[in-house]
């Protein structure tokens, strides 16, 4: 059965990582063992601290979901050792109904390629060289007893690795006259062969998206993949599918809350560690229930999950908000821990968010942040770039920005003198930052 990747967004936060882990665990509990949690970026300190607290490994990193040779239903023809006789090779080619066969070393690595035409050409050339009308049987037997390493093609071989991308393979195949091409694994061992027919309708990688439905935030190559499900708590964005899918989007404070509801609906009690992860993700995404995105459903879910895990919400809060250690790290790393890109009414917008217990410490590095933001704005051609320094104790956000200050002034009804402004009670990117800019630009 095909593998299904469950993945959150790029620059993943805790909710993104935990949603992927917990939903995969749910599907596994229901017998769907082909689901696998994945991540698209670095695991930040907060998430790392939570995973370590519950002794859970981070999901594996994937860089894209482009279709590869390994996704094809390619042939697995017989292979022949280089010392096999011409006669044996001829019998193998006839019985397998293949026009060519890979020739391998004793360890299975590719040595060459042998075709029926190679054998026919070899035998006929030698017969004509004898220049006799009656050819002794012993001469023919000698021809057919030679090893195929003498006649197979070994130079300018065209073959593909399992990890090669189909886009690249197509270009090479279309510009070549060969009917079949060996496929090798990372060690060079022959595992199959492909022909043009295999490229007509390739299998696509399968994915479930959690905690996002925005193309710019998703895994590269998504257009080539088959999206099976989307589970999210953000605004509806621009991802399109070729067929109907399961789509669950609820106005809650955390995707982990939605996943916890799915556990209850499907009659599954999460394991203690998984329950603890989901509770911590809710605490993180709702900023200890202070975010305007938080609902009573989130609070109830977090309390229920913490009880299953045998921890208190206060303990989880300590783990969540004390795990971040930004002081000694470069701004170009810290700024992108939780960074998302948005397209709003033709404007390209980048927004990073750092949740901390003391934003004053972060503001000491204001000039460094602004310099990096200016660089990123130019390199990524953003119309606007923002950085939210969200202070849990102050219950507000210091907003740093590179862009038109009048836009910030109008959107949030504040006076702006420099490149930062404090926004009291603003804790949520998706509910308080993005919507106001959408209203202004829309």
C-alpha positions as CSV (number, residue, x, y, z in Angstrom):
1,X,0.0,0.0,0.0
2,X,1.3,3.5,-0.9
3,X,2.8,5.6,1.8
4,X,0.9,8.7,2.9
5,X,2.8,11.6,4.3
6,X,1.1,13.7,7.0
7,X,2.7,17.1,7.0
8,X,2.2,20.6,8.5
9,X,3.5,23.8,7.0
10,X,7.0,25.1,6.3
11,X,8.9,26.6,9.2
12,X,6.8,24.4,11.5
13,X,5.6,25.5,14.9
14,X,4.6,23.1,17.7
15,X,1.0,22.7,16.5
16,X,2.1,21.8,13.0
17,X,4.5,19.1,14.2
18,X,2.2,17.7,16.9
19,X,-0.8,17.6,14.5
20,X,1.2,15.5,12.1
21,X,2.4,13.2,14.8
22,X,-1.0,12.8,16.6
23,X,-3.0,12.4,13.4
24,X,-0.6,9.7,12.2
25,X,-0.9,7.9,15.5
26,X,-4.7,8.0,15.2
27,X,-4.6,6.5,11.7
28,X,-2.2,3.8,12.9
29,X,-4.5,3.0,15.8
30,X,-7.2,2.5,13.3
31,X,-5.1,0.1,11.3
32,X,-3.8,2.5,8.6
33,X,-0.1,1.7,9.1
34,X,0.9,3.3,5.8
35,X,0.6,6.8,7.3
36,X,3.8,8.6,8.2
37,X,4.3,12.0,10.0
38,X,6.7,14.3,8.2
39,X,8.1,17.8,8.7
40,X,9.1,20.5,6.2
41,X,11.7,22.4,8.3
42,X,13.8,22.8,11.4
43,X,12.3,21.8,14.8
44,X,12.4,24.9,16.9
45,X,13.5,25.0,20.6
46,X,9.9,25.1,21.9
47,X,8.8,22.0,19.9
48,X,12.1,20.2,20.7
49,X,11.5,20.8,24.4
50,X,8.0,19.4,24.3
51,X,9.0,16.4,22.3
52,X,11.8,15.6,24.7
53,X,9.5,16.0,27.7
54,X,7.3,13.3,26.3
55,X,10.2,11.2,24.8
56,X,8.8,11.4,21.3
57,X,11.0,11.7,18.2
58,X,10.5,14.5,15.7
59,X,9.1,13.4,12.3
60,X,11.4,12.9,9.5
61,X,12.3,15.8,7.2
62,X,11.0,15.8,3.6
63,X,12.1,18.4,1.1
64,X,9.5,17.9,-1.6
65,X,6.8,15.5,-2.9
66,X,7.7,15.6,-6.6
67,X,7.1,12.3,-8.4
68,X,10.2,10.1,-8.6
69,X,11.2,7.0,-10.4
70,X,10.5,5.0,-7.2
71,X,6.8,6.0,-7.5
72,X,6.5,4.3,-10.9
73,X,5.1,0.8,-11.5
74,X,8.3,-0.1,-13.4
75,X,9.2,-3.5,-14.6
76,X,11.4,-5.9,-12.7
77,X,13.1,-7.9,-15.6
78,X,15.6,-10.6,-15.0
79,X,19.2,-9.5,-14.8
80,X,22.2,-11.5,-16.2
81,X,25.7,-11.8,-14.8
82,X,28.4,-10.6,-17.1
83,X,29.8,-14.2,-17.4
84,X,26.5,-15.7,-18.6
85,X,26.9,-17.3,-22.0
86,X,25.4,-15.8,-25.2
87,X,23.2,-18.9,-25.6
88,X,21.7,-18.5,-22.0
89,X,21.1,-14.8,-22.6
90,X,19.3,-15.5,-25.8
91,X,17.0,-18.0,-24.0
92,X,16.3,-15.5,-21.2
93,X,15.5,-12.7,-23.6
94,X,13.1,-14.9,-25.6
95,X,11.3,-16.3,-22.5
96,X,10.9,-12.9,-20.8
97,X,9.7,-11.2,-24.0
98,X,11.9,-8.3,-23.3
99,X,14.0,-6.5,-25.9
100,X,16.8,-5.9,-23.5
101,X,18.2,-7.0,-20.2
102,X,20.6,-5.3,-17.7
103,X,23.9,-7.1,-17.3
104,X,25.3,-6.9,-13.7
105,X,28.4,-7.5,-11.7
106,X,28.5,-10.2,-9.1
107,X,27.3,-7.7,-6.5
108,X,24.3,-6.7,-8.6
109,X,25.7,-3.4,-9.8
110,X,25.1,-2.4,-13.3
111,X,27.8,-3.5,-15.8
112,X,26.0,-3.1,-19.2
113,X,22.9,-3.6,-21.2
114,X,22.3,-6.5,-23.7
115,X,19.6,-6.5,-26.4
116,X,18.4,-9.2,-28.8
117,X,19.9,-7.0,-31.6
118,X,23.3,-7.2,-29.9
119,X,23.2,-11.0,-30.0
120,X,21.9,-11.2,-33.5
121,X,24.5,-8.7,-34.8
122,X,27.3,-10.6,-32.9
123,X,26.4,-14.0,-34.3
124,X,25.8,-12.9,-37.9
125,X,29.0,-10.8,-38.0
126,X,31.1,-13.8,-36.9
127,X,29.4,-16.2,-39.3
128,X,30.1,-13.9,-42.3
129,X,33.7,-13.5,-41.2
130,X,34.1,-17.3,-41.4
131,X,33.5,-16.9,-45.2
132,X,32.3,-20.5,-45.6
133,X,29.1,-22.0,-46.9
134,X,29.3,-24.9,-44.5
135,X,30.0,-23.8,-40.9
136,X,31.3,-26.4,-38.5
137,X,29.0,-26.9,-35.6
138,X,31.8,-26.5,-33.2
139,X,32.3,-22.9,-34.4
140,X,28.7,-22.0,-33.7
141,X,28.8,-23.6,-30.3
142,X,31.9,-21.7,-29.5
143,X,30.2,-18.4,-30.5
144,X,27.2,-19.1,-28.3
145,X,29.4,-20.2,-25.4
146,X,31.2,-16.9,-25.0
147,X,30.3,-14.6,-22.0
148,X,28.0,-11.7,-22.8
149,X,30.5,-9.2,-21.3
150,X,32.2,-9.5,-24.7
151,X,29.2,-8.2,-26.6
152,X,27.0,-6.1,-24.3
153,X,27.0,-2.4,-24.4
154,X,29.0,-0.9,-21.5
155,X,29.7,2.7,-22.7
156,X,27.4,5.7,-22.7
157,X,24.8,3.7,-20.7
158,X,21.6,5.6,-19.9
159,X,20.1,4.6,-16.5
160,X,18.2,6.2,-13.7
161,X,18.3,6.2,-10.0
162,X,15.2,5.5,-7.9
163,X,15.4,9.0,-6.5
164,X,15.5,10.8,-9.9
165,X,12.6,13.1,-10.6
166,X,10.2,12.2,-13.4
167,X,10.4,15.7,-14.9
168,X,14.1,15.1,-15.4
169,X,13.7,11.5,-16.6
170,X,11.1,12.5,-19.2
171,X,13.4,15.0,-20.9
172,X,16.2,12.4,-21.2
173,X,13.9,9.6,-22.4
174,X,12.2,11.8,-25.1
175,X,15.7,12.7,-26.4
176,X,16.8,9.1,-26.6
177,X,16.0,6.2,-28.9
178,X,16.3,3.4,-26.4
179,X,13.2,1.3,-25.5
180,X,14.2,0.4,-21.9
181,X,16.4,1.9,-19.2
182,X,17.9,0.2,-16.1
183,X,16.9,1.6,-12.7
184,X,19.4,1.4,-9.9
185,X,19.2,2.1,-6.2
186,X,21.5,4.5,-4.2
187,X,24.2,1.8,-4.2
188,X,24.1,1.3,-8.0
189,X,22.4,-2.1,-7.7
190,X,19.9,-2.8,-10.5
191,X,16.3,-2.9,-9.2
192,X,14.2,-2.7,-12.4
193,X,13.8,-1.1,-15.8
194,X,11.5,1.6,-17.2
195,X,10.2,2.4,-20.6
196,X,8.2,5.3,-22.0
197,X,4.9,3.6,-21.2
198,X,5.6,3.9,-17.5
199,X,5.8,7.7,-17.8
200,X,2.3,8.1,-19.2
201,X,0.4,7.8,-15.9
202,X,2.8,7.8,-13.0
203,X,1.7,7.2,-9.4
204,X,1.7,10.4,-7.4
205,X,2.9,10.8,-3.8
206,X,0.0,11.0,-1.3
207,X,-0.3,13.6,1.4
208,X,-2.5,14.8,4.2
209,X,-2.1,18.4,5.1
210,X,-2.5,19.6,8.7
211,X,-2.4,23.1,10.2
212,X,-2.4,24.8,6.8
213,X,-4.1,25.0,3.4
214,X,-2.0,27.6,1.7
215,X,0.2,26.6,-1.2
216,X,3.0,29.0,-0.4
217,X,3.3,27.4,3.1
218,X,3.1,23.8,1.9
219,X,5.6,21.2,0.7
220,X,7.3,21.9,-2.6
221,X,6.0,19.8,-5.5
222,X,2.5,19.7,-4.0
223,X,1.0,20.2,-7.5
224,X,2.4,16.7,-8.5
225,X,1.1,15.0,-5.3
226,X,-2.3,13.6,-4.5
227,X,-3.9,15.4,-1.6
228,X,-6.1,13.0,0.4
229,X,-7.2,15.2,3.3
230,X,-6.8,18.7,4.9
231,X,-7.3,19.3,8.6
232,X,-6.8,23.0,9.6
233,X,-8.0,25.9,11.6
234,X,-6.9,28.8,9.4
235,X,-8.6,30.8,6.7
236,X,-9.4,29.1,3.4
237,X,-6.6,29.8,0.9
238,X,-5.5,28.7,-2.5
239,X,-4.8,25.0,-2.5
240,X,-6.8,23.1,-5.2
241,X,-7.4,19.4,-5.7
242,X,-8.3,17.3,-8.7
243,X,-11.0,15.4,-6.9
244,X,-13.1,15.7,-3.8
245,X,-11.3,15.1,-0.5
246,X,-11.9,15.0,3.2
247,X,-11.6,18.6,4.3
248,X,-12.0,19.7,8.0
249,X,-11.7,23.3,8.9
250,X,-12.9,24.6,12.3
251,X,-12.6,28.1,13.9
252,X,-10.6,26.7,16.9
253,X,-7.4,27.8,18.5
254,X,-5.3,24.8,17.4
255,X,-5.3,22.1,14.8
256,X,-4.4,19.7,17.6
257,X,-7.8,20.5,19.2
258,X,-9.5,19.3,16.0
259,X,-7.4,16.1,15.9
260,X,-8.3,15.4,19.6
261,X,-12.0,15.7,18.6
262,X,-11.4,13.1,15.9
263,X,-9.9,10.7,18.4
264,X,-13.2,10.9,20.4
265,X,-15.4,10.6,17.3
266,X,-13.6,7.5,16.2
267,X,-13.5,5.9,19.6
268,X,-9.8,6.0,20.2
269,X,-8.1,7.1,23.4
270,X,-4.7,8.6,22.6
271,X,-1.6,7.2,24.3
272,X,-0.4,9.3,27.3
273,X,2.5,10.8,25.4
274,X,0.4,11.7,22.4
275,X,-2.3,13.2,24.6
276,X,0.4,15.3,26.4
277,X,1.8,16.5,23.0
278,X,-1.7,17.6,21.9
279,X,-2.4,19.4,25.2
280,X,1.0,21.2,24.9
281,X,0.3,22.2,21.3
282,X,-3.0,23.7,22.3
283,X,-1.3,25.6,25.1
284,X,1.3,26.9,22.7
285,X,-1.1,27.9,19.8
286,X,-3.5,29.6,22.1
287,X,-0.7,31.3,24.2
288,X,-1.9,29.6,27.4
289,X,-5.6,30.4,26.4
290,X,-4.9,34.1,26.1
291,X,-5.2,34.3,22.3
292,X,-8.5,35.5,20.8
293,X,-8.4,32.4,18.7
294,X,-9.0,30.3,21.9
295,X,-12.4,28.8,22.5
296,X,-14.0,26.8,25.3
297,X,-13.6,23.8,23.0
298,X,-9.8,24.3,23.1
299,X,-9.7,24.7,26.9
300,X,-11.9,21.6,27.4
301,X,-9.7,19.6,25.0
302,X,-6.5,20.7,26.7
303,X,-7.8,19.8,30.2
304,X,-9.0,16.4,29.0
305,X,-5.7,15.6,27.2
306,X,-3.6,16.8,30.2
307,X,-5.6,14.5,32.4
308,X,-4.9,11.5,30.2
309,X,-1.2,12.4,30.1
310,X,-1.0,12.8,33.8
311,X,0.3,16.3,33.8
312,X,-1.1,19.7,34.6
313,X,-1.6,22.6,32.2
314,X,0.7,24.7,34.3
315,X,3.5,22.2,33.9
316,X,2.9,22.2,30.1
317,X,3.0,26.0,30.1
318,X,6.3,26.0,31.8
319,X,7.7,23.5,29.3
320,X,6.3,25.4,26.3
321,X,7.3,28.9,27.2
322,X,10.6,28.2,28.9
323,X,12.0,26.0,26.1
324,X,12.8,28.9,23.8
325,X,16.3,30.2,24.0
326,X,16.7,33.0,21.5
327,X,19.5,35.1,23.1
328,X,22.5,33.4,21.6
329,X,21.1,32.5,18.2
330,X,21.4,34.5,15.0
331,X,18.4,36.5,14.0
332,X,18.2,34.9,10.6
333,X,17.5,31.6,12.4
334,X,15.2,32.9,15.2
335,X,13.1,35.0,12.8
336,X,12.1,32.0,10.7
337,X,11.1,29.6,13.4
338,X,7.5,30.4,12.8
339,X,7.4,32.3,9.5
340,X,4.5,32.2,7.0
341,X,3.9,33.7,3.6
342,X,0.5,35.1,2.5
343,X,-0.9,36.4,-0.7
344,X,-3.6,39.0,0.0
345,X,-5.4,41.0,-2.7
346,X,-2.3,40.9,-4.9
347,X,0.1,41.8,-2.0
348,X,2.9,39.4,-1.0
349,X,3.3,39.4,2.7
350,X,5.7,37.6,5.1
351,X,4.9,37.3,8.8
352,X,7.1,35.8,11.5
353,X,6.0,35.3,15.1
354,X,8.2,34.8,18.2
355,X,6.3,34.0,21.4
356,X,8.3,34.8,24.5
357,X,8.0,35.7,28.2
358,X,10.1,38.8,27.9
359,X,9.8,40.8,24.7
360,X,12.2,43.5,26.0
361,X,15.1,41.2,25.6
362,X,14.1,40.5,22.0
363,X,13.8,44.3,21.4
364,X,17.4,44.7,22.3
365,X,18.1,43.1,19.0
366,X,15.6,45.2,17.1
367,X,18.2,46.7,14.6
368,X,19.4,43.2,13.8
369,X,15.9,42.0,13.1
370,X,15.1,45.0,10.9
371,X,18.2,44.5,8.9
372,X,17.4,40.8,8.3
373,X,13.7,41.8,7.5
374,X,14.9,44.3,4.9
375,X,17.2,41.8,3.3
376,X,14.4,39.2,3.1
377,X,11.9,41.7,1.8
378,X,14.1,42.4,-1.1
379,X,15.3,38.9,-1.8
380,X,11.7,37.4,-1.7
381,X,10.1,40.5,-3.3
382,X,7.6,41.0,-0.4
383,X,5.4,44.0,-0.4
384,X,5.4,43.9,3.4
385,X,7.3,41.9,6.0
386,X,6.3,41.8,9.7
387,X,7.7,40.2,12.8
388,X,5.5,39.7,15.9
389,X,7.2,39.6,19.2
390,X,4.4,38.3,21.2
391,X,4.8,38.7,25.0
392,X,2.8,36.2,27.1
393,X,3.1,38.2,30.3
394,X,2.3,41.6,28.7
395,X,-0.5,40.0,26.7
396,X,0.4,41.9,23.6
397,X,2.7,42.1,20.6
398,X,5.6,44.3,19.6
399,X,5.2,44.5,15.9
400,X,8.3,45.2,13.8
401,X,7.7,45.9,10.1
402,X,9.4,46.8,6.9
403,X,6.9,48.6,4.6
404,X,4.5,51.5,4.5
405,X,3.9,52.7,8.1
406,X,0.6,54.3,7.1
407,X,-0.7,50.9,6.3
408,X,0.1,49.7,9.8
409,X,-1.3,52.9,11.3
410,X,-4.6,52.5,9.4
411,X,-4.9,48.7,9.9
412,X,-4.4,48.8,13.7
413,X,-5.6,52.4,14.5
414,X,-2.3,53.4,16.1
415,X,0.3,56.1,15.7
416,X,3.6,54.8,14.2
417,X,6.8,56.7,14.3
418,X,9.5,54.1,13.7
419,X,9.5,50.5,12.4
420,X,7.8,49.0,15.5
421,X,4.7,49.5,17.5
422,X,3.2,47.8,20.6
423,X,-0.3,46.3,20.0
424,X,-2.0,45.5,23.3
425,X,-4.1,42.3,23.4
426,X,-2.9,41.3,20.0
427,X,-1.7,37.7,20.2
428,X,-2.8,36.0,17.0
429,X,-1.4,36.3,13.6
430,X,-4.3,34.6,11.9
431,X,-7.1,36.3,13.7
432,X,-5.7,39.8,14.5
433,X,-2.9,40.5,12.0
434,X,-3.9,38.9,8.7
435,X,-7.6,39.8,8.8
436,X,-7.1,43.5,9.4
437,X,-4.6,43.8,6.5
438,X,-7.1,41.8,4.3
439,X,-9.8,44.2,5.2
440,X,-7.6,47.2,4.4
441,X,-6.3,45.8,1.1
442,X,-9.4,44.1,0.0
